[in-house]
Amino acid sequence: MKRFLFAGLALVLSCLAATAQDAPIQPLLQEHQAAIAKSSRKTIAPAIDAIAASGLPQAQIVLETWGAKSMWMRKSDGLFFIGEMVGGDTYRLTDFDTGEVAGEFPRTELEQLKPNSGIRALIATALVQFQLNDPDRAKREDALTSIQRDPEAAHLEPLRASIESEPDGILKAQKRRMERLLTISFENDIQTRIDAIDEMSGDLGVDLRATLNPLVATTREVAAGQVPEDRNVAARLRPGSEVLPRDEAYGLLVAKGYAPAQVTPDDIRSALAGNITGGMVAGIPVAQLDSDTARSRAYAALAKAGRVPPILSDAEIDAALAAHVFYDSYADPSKQVTAAALAALKSIELKVGVNQALDLTLDALSLASIYFLAAIGLAITFGVMGVINMAHGEFIMMGAYTGYVVQQLIPDHTISILVAIPLAFAVTFAAGVAMERLVIRWLYARPLETLLATFGISIALQQLAKNIFGTQARPLTSPEWLDGALVLNDVVSISYIRIAIFFLALMFLAVFLYIMKRTRLGLETRAVTQNPRMAASMGINPGRVNMLTFGLGSGIAGIAGVAIGLFAKVTSELGSDYIVQSFMTVVVGGVGNIWGTLAGATMIGFLQKGIEWMNPSNTLAAQTYMIVFIIIFIQFRPRGIIALKGRAAGD
C-alpha cells in the first residue's frame, strides 16, 4: 500500500516541479523546523497553519506525508523529505520541491516525524481546504464527511470557497447545507447567522436541531449584586421557588465561592471526634454527647473558640441569598441569535409533531394492512362460512415456509418471490381442501367440536414444521428492490416491504370482492351461506362450494404468510402470533362482511400503534390494553363495526 502512496506522491511532485522551483516550500519548513521536529501539540499549530496558508501546491503533499508518518528529517542539515524504506535500515529520500530523489541514507542519519493523534487531527483540519477542491470526488466527499463529524470554525471559509467550483450536484447541495450549519455556529457577523437560521427554520433535519440546540442551552449562574452585562440572560430566578429551591440556591453560592458551606450533622460529628481531649470536647464529657442538642452545644463552643467553622443561621443564609442574583444564561452571547434560534426550534417542533403524527399514521396503516392480509382468509372461513378455524395461523406459517423452500431452490430473490406467491396459494389451498374434506365437513353447525378439532390440527402442524425445519428461525429474504425505506424527511419513513404489503392487501381486497360479486363461485358461496337447502334445490352442490370456499380462504392465508415472512421471523410459531389479531379483526369489523374486516384491521392497527406510542417501553402492556378495549367495544357493539342486515344477519 505504501508503494502506491509513494508512487502517487512522486507523480504529483513531478507535475508540480516547475512551479515548485519558483516557490519552494522547504524554506517555510525550515522556518518552523524546531516546532515540527519537537512535534508538541501545544506549539505545532502555527507551523501547520503557515503551511496550509502558504498557497504553495506542495503544501497538501507535505501535510498528507506528515500525517501519514512518512516525513523524515535529515539530521545533518535539518531538511525535510519524503522517506521510503528500500531495504533493511536504508531509506530513499525524495525532495518536496523538485520531486527528485535526494539519495539513500541509513536510519541512523535520519529522524522520522511521528505526529500523535492530536497533531494528526490538526493536520486533518488543515487538509480540509485542499481536499474540498481535490479532483477526486471520493476525497471531496471524505472531506465533507470529516467536517460533518467534527465541525470547526476553521472549516467555514474553505467550505464556502469550494461551493461554486463544485462540479457534482449532490456534493454541491451537501456543501451548501453544511455551510449554512457552520454559519449558524461559527460566523462572526450576527445578522448573517440570523439569516442562516431563518433560511433553514423550516428544515426537519436532525443536524439542524443539533446545531440550534447548543445555542439555546442554558447554564445556571449566580452573581454578586447584578447580572454582568455580557451575559445573555434566559431567565432570572428567585431562591425558594420551584425552579430554584433554597438549598440549591445556597449550594450554588458555595460552589462559586460566594458563601461558606453549611455545617451538616456529619460535619458536626467529625469535628467533635477530632477535638476530643481527655475524654471531653469543649469541656463537655463525651458520654454526654448522646443527643443532637448536646452535640450542637459542644460544636458551638468549638466554633466560638475558632477551632471549627460556625453554624450558619437561617438569617445569615437569607442575607447571603438576597445579596446575589441568580439567573440562567444562554450559551450563545447574542440575544438576537438566541431569539432566532428559539423561534426556529419552536417552528421545527410544530412541524416535527405534525410529521410524527404522519409517521404514526403510516405505521398504523402498515400494521392494519398486515392484519387485514392475515385476516382476509379468516374472513372467508369464519366470517362467511361460520367455521372457527384455529389452524388458520398455521396456514400462514405454511405459506412462509413455502417461500423459504422456494428461495433455497431459486437464488434470485425476485424470481423466487414471484414463484413462491402462487405456489404458497396452491400448497395451502390443497391443505385447506384436505382439511375441509377430512374434518370440517363433518362438524358444520357444531362450533365447539370445530374449535377443538382445528386447535388439535394447529398443534400437529406446528410440531410437523418443527420436525421438518427445526426450531431455528429461517430467513425469507426480500428482493433488493424492496430493501431500504421511503424517506420523506428525517422524521417520516416507511420500509418498502410494508408499502408492498399495503398494496398487496388492497389487491386481495379487490380480488376477494371480484370473486364474491362477479364469479359463479362467489354467487354460489353467498347462496349456500344464506340458505343451504334452497341453494341445493337450485342445483348448487353445497359440499363442493364449502370445499372450494374453505380452500380459497386457506390459500389467501398462505400468500399472507409469504408477505409476513419477508419482515418477520419464519418459525413454527409464526401463525400463532397472528391468529388472535386475525379473529379480533374479523369480529370487531363485523362477521361476514369484508368491508368490516378492513375496518376492523384499520381500527386495531391504529389502536395498537396509538397505545404503543403512549407506552413505548412495554409492548406487552399495549397489547393487553388493546384486548381490554376490544372486549369493552364488543359489549356495546356485538355485531361489529359494519354489521350485516336482513336475513343474513339473523342467521
GIUR-V623788 format. One record per residue. RES is the residue in three letters. SS is DSSP state (H for helix, E for strand, C for the rest). PHI is phi in degrees with one decimal (none if undefined). D_LAST is the distance of its C-alpha to the last C-alpha in Angstrom with 2 decimals. Layout:
res,ss,phi,d_last
RES,SS,PHI,D_LAST
RES,SS,PHI,D_LAST
This chain:
res,ss,phi,d_last
MET,C,none,81.19
LYS,H,-64.9,84.34
ARG,H,-62.4,86.22
PHE,H,-64.1,83.74
LEU,H,-62.0,84.13
PHE,H,-68.7,87.90
ALA,H,-64.2,87.87
GLY,H,-66.1,85.71
LEU,H,-63.6,87.94
ALA,H,-63.5,91.01
LEU,H,-64.7,89.57
VAL,H,-64.5,88.73
LEU,H,-64.3,92.15
SER,H,-65.8,93.91
CYS,H,-70.6,92.13
LEU,H,-96.2,93.22
ALA,H,-58.6,96.73
ALA,H,-61.5,98.55
THR,H,-67.1,96.95
ALA,H,-63.4,97.36
GLN,H,-63.4,101.10
ASP,H,-77.6,101.46
ALA,C,-137.3,99.33
PRO,C,-72.3,99.29
ILE,C,-99.4,97.00
GLN,H,-58.9,99.23
PRO,H,-58.8,101.42
LEU,H,-66.9,98.33
LEU,H,-65.8,97.34
GLN,H,-68.1,100.88
GLU,H,-60.8,100.77
HIS,C,-112.5,97.90
GLN,H,-58.8,99.07
ALA,H,-61.4,99.41
ALA,H,-66.9,95.88
ILE,H,-67.0,94.37
ALA,H,-67.0,96.28
LYS,H,-70.7,95.46
SER,C,52.6,91.72
SER,C,-102.8,90.96
ARG,C,-59.7,87.68
LYS,C,-78.7,89.65
THR,C,-115.8,92.29
ILE,C,-85.5,90.72
ALA,H,-54.9,88.73
PRO,H,-60.4,91.74
ALA,H,-67.1,92.55
ILE,H,-64.8,89.00
ASP,H,-63.3,88.81
ALA,H,-65.6,92.20
ILE,H,-65.0,91.15
ALA,H,-65.4,87.85
ALA,H,-89.6,89.59
SER,C,-68.5,92.52
GLY,C,77.5,90.93
LEU,C,-80.6,92.43
PRO,C,-65.7,90.42
GLN,C,-78.4,91.34
ALA,H,-58.8,89.66
GLN,H,-62.4,86.21
ILE,H,-64.0,87.76
VAL,H,-62.1,89.66
LEU,H,-65.7,86.65
GLU,H,-65.2,84.40
THR,H,-64.7,87.16
TRP,H,-63.0,87.81
GLY,H,-64.3,84.14
ALA,C,-85.6,83.89
LYS,C,60.5,86.93
SER,C,-113.5,88.95
MET,E,-97.4,91.70
TRP,E,-124.5,95.05
MET,E,-113.5,98.27
ARG,E,-82.4,101.64
LYS,C,-66.2,103.74
SER,C,-65.6,107.04
ASP,C,-131.0,106.35
GLY,C,75.6,102.96
LEU,C,-79.9,101.38
PHE,E,-106.9,97.64
PHE,E,-142.3,96.24
ILE,E,-85.0,93.20
GLY,E,-111.1,93.61
GLU,E,-138.2,92.45
MET,E,-70.4,93.27
VAL,E,-113.3,95.15
GLY,E,149.6,95.92
GLY,C,60.4,96.85
ASP,C,-106.8,97.94
THR,E,-107.2,98.89
TYR,E,-127.5,97.09
ARG,E,-95.0,97.44
LEU,E,-104.3,97.67
THR,E,-119.5,96.61
ASP,E,-73.3,97.87
PHE,C,-66.2,95.29
ASP,C,-85.6,97.43
THR,C,-95.5,98.84
GLY,C,75.0,96.24
GLU,C,-95.2,99.17
VAL,E,-73.4,99.55
ALA,E,-88.6,102.03
GLY,E,128.3,102.73
GLU,E,-116.7,101.60
PHE,E,-135.0,102.34
PRO,E,-72.0,101.98
ARG,H,-60.0,99.45
THR,H,-68.0,102.29
GLU,H,-94.2,103.40
LEU,E,-126.4,99.97
GLU,E,-132.2,97.53
GLN,E,-81.9,93.80
LEU,C,-89.6,91.89
LYS,C,-117.9,88.77
PRO,C,-65.6,86.83
ASN,C,-76.7,84.51
SER,H,-62.5,80.89
GLY,H,-66.1,81.95
ILE,H,-68.7,84.47
ARG,H,-64.0,82.02
ALA,H,-65.6,79.56
LEU,H,-66.3,82.31
ILE,H,-64.4,83.15
ALA,H,-61.5,79.50
THR,H,-64.4,79.40
ALA,H,-67.5,82.61
LEU,H,-74.6,81.33
VAL,H,-56.1,78.34
GLN,H,-62.9,80.45
PHE,H,-82.4,81.51
GLN,H,-68.5,78.17
LEU,C,-65.2,76.38
ASN,C,-114.4,78.58
ASP,C,-66.3,78.78
PRO,C,-59.9,78.40
ASP,C,-80.3,75.87
ARG,H,-59.8,72.39
ALA,H,-60.8,71.30
LYS,H,-68.6,74.15
ARG,H,-64.8,73.28
GLU,H,-66.5,69.67
ASP,H,-62.7,70.90
ALA,H,-63.5,73.16
LEU,H,-65.8,70.34
THR,H,-63.6,68.18
SER,H,-62.4,71.13
ILE,H,-66.8,71.40
GLN,H,-61.8,67.70
ARG,H,-73.5,67.99
ASP,C,-143.6,71.10
PRO,C,-68.9,71.99
GLU,C,-138.6,75.51
ALA,C,-61.9,77.60
ALA,C,-66.7,79.89
HIS,H,-79.5,77.07
LEU,H,-62.3,76.61
GLU,H,-64.7,79.61
PRO,H,-59.9,79.45
LEU,H,-66.2,75.76
ARG,H,-58.6,76.48
ALA,H,-67.4,79.31
SER,H,-92.3,77.15
ILE,H,-68.2,74.30
GLU,C,-64.2,75.94
SER,C,-88.4,77.30
GLU,C,-70.7,74.01
PRO,C,-81.9,73.11
ASP,C,-88.3,69.59
GLY,H,-63.6,66.98
ILE,H,-67.3,64.61
LEU,H,-64.5,67.46
LYS,H,-63.6,68.89
ALA,H,-65.0,65.72
GLN,H,-66.2,65.60
LYS,H,-65.3,69.26
ARG,H,-61.0,68.74
ARG,H,-64.3,65.92
MET,H,-65.3,68.01
GLU,H,-62.8,71.00
ARG,H,-63.9,69.01
LEU,H,-66.5,67.93
LEU,H,-66.6,71.50
THR,H,-62.3,72.79
ILE,H,-60.1,70.57
SER,H,-85.9,71.88
PHE,H,-124.2,75.51
GLU,C,-64.1,76.86
ASN,C,-79.1,79.86
ASP,C,-76.7,79.39
ILE,H,-64.0,76.96
GLN,H,-64.0,75.93
THR,H,-63.8,75.12
ARG,H,-64.4,72.86
ILE,H,-63.0,71.12
ASP,H,-61.5,70.67
ALA,H,-66.0,69.10
ILE,H,-63.9,66.70
ASP,H,-62.5,65.72
GLU,H,-65.0,65.27
MET,H,-102.5,62.82
SER,C,-63.7,61.06
GLY,C,-92.0,57.88
ASP,C,-82.3,57.72
LEU,C,-102.7,55.07
GLY,C,-64.3,57.03
VAL,H,-63.4,57.46
ASP,H,-64.4,61.13
LEU,H,-67.8,61.70
ARG,H,-63.1,60.25
ALA,H,-66.8,62.36
THR,H,-81.6,65.36
LEU,H,-78.6,64.74
ASN,H,-58.9,63.78
PRO,H,-61.9,67.25
LEU,H,-67.7,68.85
VAL,H,-105.6,67.07
ALA,C,-67.0,67.24
THR,E,-113.7,69.17
THR,E,-123.8,71.79
ARG,E,-81.7,72.68
GLU,E,-134.2,76.41
VAL,E,-139.4,79.12
ALA,E,-140.9,82.46
ALA,E,-83.7,85.48
GLY,C,83.9,86.02
GLN,C,-146.3,84.00
VAL,C,-71.3,81.67
PRO,C,-58.4,83.58
GLU,C,-67.4,83.59
ASP,C,-85.5,82.37
ARG,C,-91.7,79.05
ASN,C,-96.2,75.83
VAL,E,-79.3,74.32
ALA,E,-87.9,70.56
ALA,E,-164.7,70.66
ARG,E,-87.3,73.23
LEU,E,-119.6,72.28
ARG,C,-108.3,73.33
PRO,C,-58.6,74.08
GLY,C,95.7,72.02
SER,C,-84.2,68.95
GLU,C,-64.0,65.50
VAL,C,-71.9,66.27
LEU,C,-134.0,69.64
PRO,C,-59.8,70.11
ARG,H,-59.2,73.71
ASP,H,-64.4,74.19
GLU,H,-65.2,72.79
ALA,H,-64.3,75.16
TYR,H,-68.3,78.16
GLY,H,-60.8,77.16
LEU,H,-65.9,77.26
LEU,H,-60.7,80.81
VAL,H,-63.9,81.84
ALA,H,-62.1,80.36
LYS,C,-86.6,82.30
GLY,C,80.2,85.49
TYR,C,-89.8,85.72
ALA,C,-154.6,85.67
PRO,C,-73.3,86.44
ALA,C,-71.2,83.65
GLN,C,-71.9,82.55
VAL,C,-87.5,83.71
THR,C,-95.8,80.88
PRO,H,-55.1,81.13
ASP,H,-66.1,81.34
ASP,H,-62.5,84.22
ILE,H,-62.8,85.98
ARG,H,-61.2,85.70
SER,H,-63.6,86.93
ALA,H,-65.1,89.84
LEU,H,-65.3,90.85
ALA,H,-64.0,90.72
GLY,H,-84.1,92.91
ASN,C,-122.1,95.53
ILE,C,-79.8,96.27
THR,E,-132.8,100.02
GLY,C,61.8,101.59
GLY,C,76.2,98.37
MET,E,-135.0,98.07
VAL,E,-126.7,96.33
ALA,C,53.5,98.24
GLY,C,82.0,100.11
ILE,E,-109.4,97.02
PRO,E,-59.8,96.63
VAL,H,-60.1,93.62
ALA,H,-63.0,92.64
GLN,H,-88.0,92.09
LEU,C,-88.9,89.65
ASP,C,-106.8,86.64
SER,C,-141.4,84.93
ASP,H,-63.3,83.82
THR,H,-64.0,86.43
ALA,H,-66.8,89.26
ARG,H,-67.7,88.20
SER,H,-65.1,87.96
ARG,H,-64.7,91.45
ALA,H,-66.1,92.89
TYR,H,-65.7,91.26
ALA,H,-61.7,92.62
ALA,H,-65.4,96.08
LEU,H,-64.8,95.75
ALA,H,-66.2,94.59
LYS,H,-63.6,97.58
ALA,C,-82.2,99.82
GLY,C,79.4,98.24
ARG,C,-94.0,96.97
VAL,C,-141.9,93.22
PRO,C,-65.3,91.26
PRO,C,-73.6,90.79
ILE,C,-79.3,87.47
LEU,C,-78.2,86.20
SER,C,-85.0,85.52
ASP,H,-60.4,82.55
ALA,H,-65.2,85.03
GLU,H,-67.8,86.33
ILE,H,-65.2,82.86
ASP,H,-63.2,81.95
ALA,H,-65.6,85.22
ALA,H,-65.7,84.55
LEU,H,-66.6,81.08
ALA,H,-69.2,82.48
ALA,C,-83.6,85.14
HIS,E,-130.0,82.65
VAL,E,-113.4,79.84
PHE,E,-115.8,76.52
TYR,E,-160.7,74.37
ASP,E,-102.1,71.91
SER,E,-118.7,73.34
TYR,E,-72.7,71.69
ALA,C,-66.7,72.66
ASP,C,-86.5,73.71
PRO,C,-75.1,76.81
SER,C,-89.2,75.91
LYS,H,-68.0,74.09
GLN,H,-65.9,73.19
VAL,H,-67.6,71.63
THR,H,-66.0,69.57
ALA,H,-63.3,68.40
ALA,H,-65.9,67.30
ALA,H,-65.7,65.64
LEU,H,-63.7,63.73
ALA,H,-63.2,62.55
ALA,H,-65.5,61.48
LEU,H,-64.3,59.62
LYS,H,-65.0,57.83
SER,H,-64.2,56.77
ILE,H,-64.9,55.73
GLU,H,-60.5,53.78
LEU,H,-63.9,51.72
LYS,H,-67.6,51.07
VAL,H,-63.2,50.29
GLY,H,-60.2,47.69
VAL,H,-62.8,46.05
ASN,H,-71.3,46.16
GLN,H,-64.9,44.83
ALA,H,-62.6,41.82
LEU,H,-64.3,41.47
ASP,H,-63.4,41.89
LEU,H,-64.3,39.26
THR,H,-64.1,36.86
LEU,H,-64.4,37.60
ASP,H,-61.9,37.07
ALA,H,-65.5,33.71
LEU,H,-63.7,32.64
SER,H,-62.5,33.96
LEU,H,-64.9,32.03
ALA,H,-62.2,28.82
SER,H,-65.5,29.35
ILE,H,-66.3,29.89
TYR,H,-63.0,26.70
PHE,H,-65.1,24.74
LEU,H,-64.2,26.49
ALA,H,-72.6,25.70
ALA,H,-95.7,21.99
ILE,H,-64.1,21.26
GLY,H,-67.6,21.03
LEU,H,-67.8,18.74
ALA,H,-62.6,16.50
ILE,H,-81.2,16.09
THR,H,-72.3,15.89
PHE,H,-97.1,13.83
GLY,H,-69.9,12.18
VAL,H,-94.3,11.28
MET,C,-88.9,11.44
GLY,C,78.3,10.37
VAL,C,-94.9,13.92
ILE,C,-84.1,16.07
ASN,C,-101.0,19.31
MET,C,-74.1,22.22
ALA,C,-92.3,24.63
HIS,H,-59.4,23.54
GLY,H,-61.4,26.63
GLU,H,-72.6,28.84
PHE,H,-67.1,27.89
ILE,H,-61.1,29.17
MET,H,-62.8,32.24
MET,H,-62.8,32.79
GLY,H,-63.7,32.80
ALA,H,-65.0,35.38
TYR,H,-68.0,37.57
THR,H,-61.7,37.41
GLY,H,-60.7,38.84
TYR,H,-63.7,41.51
VAL,H,-63.6,42.58
VAL,H,-61.6,42.85
GLN,H,-66.9,45.08
GLN,H,-70.8,47.35
LEU,H,-92.8,47.87
ILE,C,-120.4,48.06
PRO,C,-64.6,50.18
ASP,C,-69.0,49.45
HIS,H,-68.3,46.56
THR,H,-66.6,45.47
ILE,H,-64.9,45.36
SER,H,-63.2,43.79
ILE,H,-68.1,40.83
LEU,H,-63.3,40.39
VAL,H,-79.1,40.44
ALA,H,-66.3,38.30
ILE,H,-62.2,35.25
PRO,H,-67.6,34.60
LEU,H,-67.9,35.81
ALA,H,-63.1,33.46
PHE,H,-62.9,30.56
ALA,H,-64.3,31.90
VAL,H,-64.2,32.46
THR,H,-73.5,29.11
PHE,H,-61.7,27.32
ALA,H,-63.3,29.25
ALA,H,-64.7,28.53
GLY,H,-66.2,24.78
VAL,H,-62.7,24.94
ALA,H,-62.0,27.12
MET,H,-64.3,24.87
GLU,H,-68.2,21.81
ARG,H,-70.0,24.00
LEU,H,-87.3,25.79
VAL,C,-125.6,23.29
ILE,H,-62.6,19.65
ARG,H,-61.7,19.18
TRP,H,-90.3,20.06
LEU,C,-123.1,17.65
TYR,C,-60.7,14.14
ALA,C,67.9,11.64
ARG,C,-128.7,14.71
PRO,H,-61.3,14.52
LEU,H,-65.4,17.86
GLU,H,-63.5,19.76
THR,H,-63.0,18.50
LEU,H,-60.6,19.68
LEU,H,-65.1,23.00
ALA,H,-64.9,23.62
THR,H,-68.7,23.12
PHE,H,-66.3,25.16
GLY,H,-64.2,27.92
ILE,H,-63.4,27.83
SER,H,-59.3,28.15
ILE,H,-62.9,31.27
ALA,H,-63.8,32.70
LEU,H,-65.8,32.36
GLN,H,-61.9,34.03
GLN,H,-66.5,36.87
LEU,H,-63.5,37.29
ALA,H,-63.5,37.68
LYS,H,-64.6,40.27
ASN,H,-66.4,42.16
ILE,H,-83.4,42.34
PHE,H,-106.9,42.88
GLY,C,83.4,44.11
THR,C,-94.4,43.18
GLN,C,-74.7,44.93
ALA,C,-68.3,43.11
ARG,E,-105.2,43.52
PRO,C,-81.7,44.30
LEU,C,-120.8,42.26
THR,C,-85.7,44.68
SER,C,-80.1,43.73
PRO,C,-61.7,45.95
GLU,H,-60.3,48.92
TRP,H,-73.1,47.55
LEU,H,-102.8,44.70
ASP,C,-72.6,47.21
GLY,C,82.4,48.02
ALA,E,-146.0,46.29
LEU,E,-83.4,46.25
VAL,E,-103.0,48.56
LEU,C,-82.5,48.59
ASN,C,-162.9,51.07
ASP,C,-70.3,52.09
VAL,C,-108.0,48.95
VAL,C,-104.0,46.13
SER,E,-157.1,45.37
ILE,E,-149.2,42.46
SER,E,-69.5,42.75
TYR,H,-65.4,42.42
ILE,H,-63.2,40.02
ARG,H,-68.4,37.52
ILE,H,-63.2,38.04
ALA,H,-62.7,37.35
ILE,H,-65.9,34.12
PHE,H,-59.8,33.05
PHE,H,-71.5,33.64
LEU,H,-64.7,32.09
ALA,H,-63.4,28.83
LEU,H,-63.7,29.02
MET,H,-64.1,29.83
PHE,H,-72.7,26.80
LEU,H,-61.7,24.59
ALA,H,-64.9,26.21
VAL,H,-63.4,25.93
PHE,H,-63.2,22.21
LEU,H,-61.9,21.65
TYR,H,-64.9,24.04
ILE,H,-62.0,22.42
MET,H,-75.5,18.89
LYS,H,-103.4,20.32
ARG,H,-119.7,23.57
THR,C,-116.9,23.49
ARG,H,-63.4,22.45
LEU,H,-60.0,20.78
GLY,H,-63.9,18.60
LEU,H,-63.6,17.76
GLU,H,-66.1,17.05
THR,H,-61.2,14.95
ARG,H,-64.4,12.65
ALA,H,-66.0,12.72
VAL,H,-65.8,12.07
THR,H,-63.5,9.15
GLN,H,-78.9,7.37
ASN,C,-156.1,9.01
PRO,H,-58.5,11.56
ARG,H,-65.7,13.56
MET,H,-63.3,14.15
ALA,H,-62.8,15.11
ALA,H,-64.6,17.43
SER,H,-68.3,18.96
MET,C,-93.2,19.85
GLY,C,93.4,21.83
ILE,C,-89.1,19.63
ASN,C,-89.1,20.15
PRO,H,-59.8,16.86
GLY,H,-62.7,19.11
ARG,H,-65.0,21.26
VAL,H,-64.4,18.56
ASN,H,-61.5,17.04
MET,H,-63.1,20.65
LEU,H,-68.1,21.65
THR,H,-66.3,18.69
PHE,H,-64.0,19.37
GLY,H,-64.4,23.04
LEU,H,-63.0,22.64
GLY,H,-62.5,21.05
SER,H,-68.1,23.83
GLY,H,-64.4,26.48
ILE,H,-64.4,25.70
ALA,H,-61.8,26.01
GLY,H,-64.8,29.42
ILE,H,-64.4,30.58
ALA,H,-59.8,29.57
GLY,H,-63.2,31.75
VAL,H,-62.6,34.73
ALA,H,-66.0,34.40
ILE,H,-67.1,34.01
GLY,H,-65.1,36.87
LEU,C,-69.0,39.25
PHE,C,-125.7,39.50
ALA,C,-108.3,38.17
LYS,C,-74.7,39.84
VAL,E,-87.5,38.65
THR,C,-133.9,38.36
SER,C,-68.4,36.25
GLU,C,-94.1,34.55
LEU,C,-56.5,33.65
GLY,C,-66.5,29.95
SER,H,-65.9,29.65
ASP,H,-73.7,30.94
TYR,H,-119.5,27.88
ILE,H,-66.6,24.96
VAL,H,-65.1,24.50
GLN,H,-62.8,24.78
SER,H,-65.8,22.36
PHE,H,-64.4,19.56
MET,H,-63.0,20.60
THR,H,-61.8,20.60
VAL,H,-68.5,17.02
VAL,H,-70.6,15.73
VAL,H,-66.7,18.15
GLY,H,-70.6,17.54
GLY,C,125.6,13.80
VAL,C,-63.0,11.44
GLY,C,87.2,10.88
ASN,C,-130.0,13.76
ILE,H,-66.0,17.25
TRP,H,-66.9,18.99
GLY,H,-65.8,17.40
THR,H,-60.9,18.80
LEU,H,-62.6,22.10
ALA,H,-66.3,22.10
GLY,H,-65.5,21.35
ALA,H,-61.9,24.14
THR,H,-64.2,26.44
MET,H,-64.1,25.91
ILE,H,-67.1,26.44
GLY,H,-61.8,29.41
PHE,H,-67.3,31.09
LEU,H,-63.6,30.42
GLN,H,-64.6,31.93
LYS,H,-65.6,34.90
GLY,H,-64.8,35.52
ILE,H,-67.7,35.65
GLU,H,-63.8,37.85
TRP,H,-66.7,40.13
MET,H,-76.6,40.60
ASN,C,-137.4,41.13
PRO,C,-70.0,42.36
SER,C,-84.3,44.18
ASN,C,-141.8,41.18
THR,H,-70.9,38.19
LEU,H,-64.3,36.78
ALA,H,-64.1,36.79
ALA,H,-62.2,35.12
GLN,H,-66.7,32.17
THR,H,-64.6,32.04
TYR,H,-60.7,32.06
MET,H,-64.4,29.31
ILE,H,-64.9,27.00
VAL,H,-61.3,27.94
PHE,H,-61.8,27.22
ILE,H,-66.9,23.74
ILE,H,-60.1,23.00
ILE,H,-64.0,24.27
PHE,H,-61.5,22.31
ILE,H,-65.0,18.95
GLN,H,-63.3,20.08
PHE,H,-91.2,20.42
ARG,C,-137.9,17.54
PRO,C,-64.6,14.81
ARG,C,-87.8,12.41
GLY,C,92.2,15.45
ILE,C,-65.7,17.96
ILE,C,-118.5,15.93
ALA,C,-86.2,12.40
LEU,C,-68.2,9.94
LYS,C,-119.9,10.15
GLY,C,80.1,9.05
ARG,H,-65.3,6.24
ALA,H,-62.3,5.11
ALA,H,-66.2,5.43
GLY,H,-67.5,3.78
ASP,C,-67.3,0.00
